[in-house]
Amino acid sequence: VEEVKTYFLENDFPEQEAQKFFNYFKSVGWLVGGKTPMVDWQAAAQNWMINAPKFISNAKQPNRAKQLNTTTDKDYSEPL
């Protein structure tokens, strides 16, 4: 874990991302794509760092497609 944290910090990434990376790959048995044993964790970490902003920006944006565009000021006394 410490080696991974050091690697992330050297590449100007937060220690929390290093922990996420380590926990994820530990949970899947250090397999890439669920099948292939990881050969180069530094390369996998680089890909993680490249793709991390995509996941951060997606998590912050609400899914607008599922929300209706309606008004909240309704007059129920008017017939449809």
N, C-alpha and C positions, 0 to 999 in steps of 0.2 A: 504494500500500500504506500509506503513512504517513497519508494522509487517512482511510483506513478504520480504522486503529489508533487514531487520535485520536478518531474518532467513537465507537468502542466504549468507549474509556477514559472519555470524557465521560458515557457512559451506564452507568458502573460495571460494565463487562464486561471480562474479561481480554483481554490482547493476543493470547493464543493463539487465542481464539475469532475475533478479527478476522482472524488469519492463516488460520484454517480457512475462514471466509467468503470471503475473497479468493481463496484457492487453489481452492475449489470452483467459484465462478463463472468464474474464469479458465479452468478446465479444460473447462467447458461452453460457452465462447465468449460469456459474459455473456448467455446465453439463459435465460429463465424457462420451466420446464416443457419444456425442450428445443426449443422452437419460437419463442417470442416474445422479441425483443430487450428487454433490461432498460431501462426508462425511468427509474426512480427507485431508485438503489442504496440510498439512506437508508431508504426504505420496506422494501426487501428486507432490509436489515440489522435493522430493527426486528422484522420477522417472524422473522428468524433468532434474535434475542435472546429473543423470546417463546417460541419452540419449543425452544431449546437445553436447558432443564431436562428436557424430556421425553426427549431423546436421552441425556442424562447418566444419568438414573435408570434407563432401560431397559438401558443398557450395564452397569450395576453389578449388576443382578438376574439371577441364573441362571435358565434356563428350567426350571422345576420340572416342567412337563408331560411332559418327556422322561425324567425320572428316575423310576425305580421306587421305590416305598416298600417296601423289604424290610429284613429284619434281617441283620446281619452275623454273628450268633452261630448257626451252623448245626451240627446234629449229623447227619452223613451216615451214621451207623450206624443211625439210625431209618428204618424203611421208610416209604414215602409212603403 
